[in-house]
Amino acid sequence: MDNNITIYILSDSIGETGEQVARAAASQFSPLKYDVIRYPYVTDEEQIKEAFEEARERKSIIIYTIVIEKLRNYIIELGQKYNIPVIDLMSPTLNALEAVLGRKPKRESGIIRRLDEQYFRKVEAVEFAVKYDDGKDARGIKKADIVLIGVSRTSKTPLSMYLAHKHFKVANVPLVPEVPAPEELFEKDSKRIFGLIANPFKLNEIRQERLKSLGLNNNANYASIERINFELEYSKRIMEKLNCVIIDVSNKAVEETAGIIMEHMRNNFGTEV
């Protein structure tokens, strides 16, 4: 008996799901010699016809993960015409979900691919925020969608991470009077820079708590009102020189500040960052 078979995978995405199912099923017929041929990103009948013209020349089956009704019907039609078994992986699950949910599926091709792209954009943005957190590498300023600047404890890091989960690549830079601001800041589009300030007494409380958590004396210069006012005045001069947006985060949740920044980005750059 001829144990050679070719399994064709027709998909409106990359065809990975179809191939995994094909290989899992074929493993149940071991020993079996088989080939798996993918036809990814199928969007028209011509691509389907090409696959069937090839498949009719050998012992084969066709597995498909295509949701567009017209293309599914064409696959069924050609399967009957050429006497090639066709297996629809999507419809049974879609039909079951439709029955339980009481509403019809979108039947749009490539949705999962778009979701995957969004996921990887988020991962990339989070990795970027970690890499360029707290002024670790000034080169990140040039690459960033958004640059956050401000004195210590103005929520730069949590805000960076929140915005990263919204797919923005964020670099944050601490402003310290004794350390010159990076030159890269002055080369950046000012509409992408956001200066964070806060009430000095609010910062005093936050810094004292920070010192306590580190087991340090909360009377240190870092937490003194005089030092905080000095830092804030310095940071405001830098922000004014940059002509960037200045946001007082004293009584704002991270989500609220992020909302202001995202609205500003939409107004200036549209949906693209």
C-alpha positions as CSV (number, residue, x, y, z in Angstrom):
1,M,0.0,0.0,0.0
2,D,1.3,3.5,-0.9
3,N,1.8,5.3,2.4
4,N,2.8,8.7,0.9
5,I,0.4,11.5,1.3
6,T,0.6,15.3,0.9
7,I,-1.4,17.5,3.3
8,Y,-2.2,21.0,2.0
9,I,-2.9,23.8,4.5
10,L,-4.9,26.7,3.2
11,S,-5.0,29.6,5.6
12,D,-5.9,33.3,5.7
13,S,-3.1,33.7,8.3
14,I,0.3,31.8,8.4
15,G,-1.3,28.3,8.6
16,E,0.5,27.3,11.7
17,T,-2.6,25.9,13.4
18,G,-3.5,23.8,10.4
19,E,-0.1,22.4,10.2
20,Q,0.0,21.5,13.9
21,V,-3.3,19.6,13.6
22,A,-2.1,17.9,10.4
23,R,1.1,16.6,12.0
24,A,-0.7,15.6,15.2
25,A,-3.2,13.5,13.1
26,A,-0.6,12.1,10.8
27,S,1.4,10.9,13.8
28,Q,-1.5,8.5,14.6
29,F,-0.7,6.6,11.4
30,S,2.9,5.9,12.0
31,P,4.9,4.8,10.1
32,L,3.6,7.3,7.4
33,K,5.5,9.3,4.9
34,Y,3.8,12.7,4.4
35,D,4.5,16.2,3.3
36,V,2.9,19.3,4.6
37,I,2.6,22.2,2.2
38,R,1.2,25.6,3.4
39,Y,-0.6,28.2,1.4
40,P,-0.6,31.1,3.8
41,Y,-2.5,34.4,3.5
42,V,-5.1,33.1,1.1
43,T,-7.3,36.0,0.1
44,D,-8.8,35.1,-3.3
45,E,-10.1,32.1,-5.4
46,E,-7.0,32.1,-7.7
47,Q,-4.8,31.0,-4.8
48,I,-7.2,28.3,-3.9
49,K,-7.4,27.0,-7.4
50,E,-3.6,26.9,-7.7
51,A,-3.5,24.7,-4.5
52,F,-6.1,22.3,-5.9
53,E,-4.4,22.0,-9.3
54,E,-1.3,20.9,-7.5
55,A,-3.1,18.6,-5.0
56,R,-5.1,16.7,-7.7
57,E,-1.8,15.3,-9.1
58,R,-1.1,13.3,-5.9
59,K,-2.7,11.5,-3.0
60,S,-3.7,14.4,-0.8
61,I,-6.1,16.1,1.6
62,I,-6.7,19.7,2.2
63,I,-7.1,21.3,5.6
64,Y,-8.2,24.9,5.8
65,T,-8.6,27.6,8.4
66,I,-10.4,30.2,6.4
67,V,-13.3,32.2,7.7
68,I,-14.6,34.1,4.7
69,E,-17.7,32.4,3.5
70,K,-17.1,32.8,-0.3
71,L,-13.6,31.3,-0.1
72,R,-14.8,28.4,2.2
73,N,-17.6,27.6,-0.3
74,Y,-15.1,27.6,-3.2
75,I,-12.8,25.1,-1.3
76,I,-15.8,22.8,-0.8
77,E,-16.8,23.1,-4.4
78,L,-13.3,22.2,-5.7
79,G,-13.0,19.4,-3.2
80,Q,-16.1,17.8,-4.6
81,K,-15.0,18.5,-8.2
82,Y,-11.6,16.9,-7.8
83,N,-12.6,14.3,-5.2
84,I,-10.1,15.6,-2.6
85,P,-11.1,15.5,1.0
86,V,-11.3,18.9,2.6
87,I,-11.4,19.6,6.3
88,D,-12.7,22.8,7.8
89,L,-11.0,23.4,11.2
90,M,-12.7,26.7,12.0
91,S,-16.4,26.3,11.3
92,P,-17.3,23.7,14.0
93,T,-15.8,26.0,16.7
94,L,-17.3,29.1,15.2
95,N,-20.8,27.5,15.0
96,A,-20.6,26.3,18.6
97,L,-19.6,29.8,19.8
98,E,-22.4,31.3,17.7
99,A,-24.9,29.0,19.2
100,V,-23.8,29.7,22.8
101,L,-23.3,33.5,22.4
102,G,-26.3,34.1,20.2
103,R,-24.4,36.3,17.8
104,K,-22.6,35.8,14.6
105,P,-18.8,35.9,14.2
106,K,-17.1,38.7,12.3
107,R,-15.6,36.3,9.7
108,E,-12.7,38.7,9.1
109,S,-9.4,37.2,8.0
110,G,-6.2,38.0,9.8
111,I,-7.7,39.1,13.1
112,I,-5.5,36.8,15.2
113,R,-2.4,38.1,13.3
114,R,-3.3,41.6,14.2
115,L,-3.8,40.6,17.8
116,D,-0.4,38.9,17.8
117,E,1.2,42.0,16.3
118,Q,-0.4,44.1,19.1
119,Y,1.0,41.7,21.7
120,F,4.5,41.8,20.3
121,R,4.4,45.7,20.1
122,K,3.5,45.7,23.8
123,V,6.3,43.4,24.7
124,E,8.7,45.5,22.7
125,A,7.5,48.7,24.3
126,V,7.8,47.2,27.9
127,E,11.4,46.0,27.1
128,F,12.2,49.5,25.8
129,A,10.8,51.2,29.0
130,V,13.0,48.9,31.2
131,K,16.1,49.4,29.1
132,Y,15.8,53.2,29.0
133,D,14.4,53.7,32.5
134,D,15.9,56.4,34.8
135,G,18.3,57.8,32.2
136,K,20.3,54.6,31.9
137,D,21.1,55.2,28.3
138,A,20.6,58.6,26.6
139,R,20.5,57.0,23.2
140,G,17.0,55.9,24.0
141,I,15.8,59.5,23.8
142,K,16.2,59.5,20.0
143,K,14.3,56.2,19.6
144,A,11.5,56.9,22.0
145,D,7.9,57.8,21.1
146,I,7.6,59.7,24.4
147,V,10.3,61.1,26.8
148,L,9.4,61.8,30.4
149,I,11.5,64.2,32.4
150,G,11.3,65.3,36.0
151,V,13.0,65.2,39.5
152,S,13.1,62.1,41.6
153,R,9.7,60.6,42.7
154,T,7.5,62.2,40.1
155,S,6.2,58.8,38.9
156,K,8.3,58.6,35.8
157,T,8.9,54.9,36.0
158,P,5.3,53.7,36.7
159,L,4.1,56.1,34.0
160,S,6.6,54.7,31.6
161,M,5.4,51.2,32.2
162,Y,1.7,52.1,32.0
163,L,2.3,53.9,28.6
164,A,4.4,50.9,27.4
165,H,1.3,48.7,27.9
166,K,-0.4,51.1,25.6
167,H,2.3,50.3,23.0
168,F,4.3,53.5,23.4
169,K,8.1,53.3,23.6
170,V,9.0,55.5,26.6
171,A,12.4,56.8,27.9
172,N,12.5,58.6,31.2
173,V,15.2,61.0,32.3
174,P,15.8,62.2,35.9
175,L,16.6,65.9,36.2
176,V,19.3,66.5,38.8
177,P,20.9,70.0,39.2
178,E,24.4,68.5,39.6
179,V,24.1,66.4,36.4
180,P,23.8,68.2,33.0
181,A,20.7,67.3,31.0
182,P,21.5,65.0,28.1
183,E,22.1,66.8,24.8
184,E,19.7,64.4,23.1
185,L,16.8,66.0,24.9
186,F,17.5,69.3,23.1
187,E,17.5,67.5,19.7
188,K,14.2,65.8,20.4
189,D,10.8,67.0,19.0
190,S,9.5,69.0,22.0
191,K,5.9,67.6,21.4
192,R,7.2,64.2,22.4
193,I,8.7,65.4,25.7
194,F,6.6,65.7,28.9
195,G,7.9,67.4,32.0
196,L,6.5,66.1,35.3
197,I,6.4,68.4,38.4
198,A,4.8,68.0,41.8
199,N,3.9,70.0,44.9
200,P,7.1,70.2,47.0
201,F,5.3,69.1,50.2
202,K,3.9,66.1,48.4
203,L,7.4,65.2,47.2
204,N,8.7,65.7,50.7
205,E,6.2,63.1,52.0
206,I,7.0,60.6,49.2
207,R,10.8,61.0,49.6
208,Q,10.6,60.6,53.4
209,E,8.7,57.3,52.9
210,R,11.2,56.2,50.4
211,L,14.1,56.8,52.8
212,K,12.3,54.9,55.5
213,S,11.8,52.0,53.2
214,L,15.5,52.0,52.6
215,G,16.3,52.1,56.3
216,L,17.8,55.6,56.0
217,N,17.4,58.7,58.1
218,N,14.4,60.7,56.7
219,N,16.1,63.9,57.6
220,A,18.5,63.5,54.7
221,N,19.0,66.4,52.3
222,Y,17.2,64.3,49.6
223,A,13.9,64.8,51.4
224,S,14.3,68.4,52.6
225,I,11.9,71.0,51.3
226,E,14.8,73.3,50.5
227,R,16.5,70.7,48.3
228,I,13.2,69.7,46.7
229,N,12.4,73.4,45.8
230,F,15.9,73.8,44.4
231,E,15.4,70.7,42.2
232,L,12.0,71.7,41.0
233,E,13.2,75.2,40.0
234,Y,16.0,73.7,38.1
235,S,13.7,71.2,36.4
236,K,11.2,73.9,35.4
237,R,14.0,75.9,33.8
238,I,15.0,72.9,31.7
239,M,11.4,72.2,30.7
240,E,10.8,75.8,29.7
241,K,14.0,75.7,27.7
242,L,12.7,72.6,25.9
243,N,9.3,74.1,25.5
244,C,7.7,70.8,26.4
245,V,4.3,70.0,27.9
246,I,4.5,70.3,31.7
247,I,2.1,68.2,33.9
248,D,1.6,68.6,37.6
249,V,1.2,65.1,38.9
250,S,0.7,66.0,42.6
251,N,-2.9,64.8,42.8
252,K,-3.1,62.7,39.6
253,A,-3.2,58.9,39.3
254,V,-0.8,57.4,36.8
255,E,-3.8,56.6,34.6
256,E,-4.9,60.2,34.6
257,T,-1.5,61.5,33.7
258,A,-1.2,58.9,31.0
259,G,-4.5,59.9,29.6
260,I,-3.3,63.5,29.2
261,I,-0.2,62.4,27.5
262,M,-2.0,60.0,25.1
263,E,-4.5,62.6,24.2
264,H,-1.6,65.0,23.4
265,M,0.0,62.3,21.2
266,R,-3.2,61.7,19.3
267,N,-3.7,65.4,18.7
268,N,-0.2,65.8,17.4
269,F,0.6,62.5,15.7
270,G,-2.8,60.9,15.1
271,T,-3.1,57.1,15.8
272,E,0.5,56.5,14.9
273,V,3.2,57.2,17.5
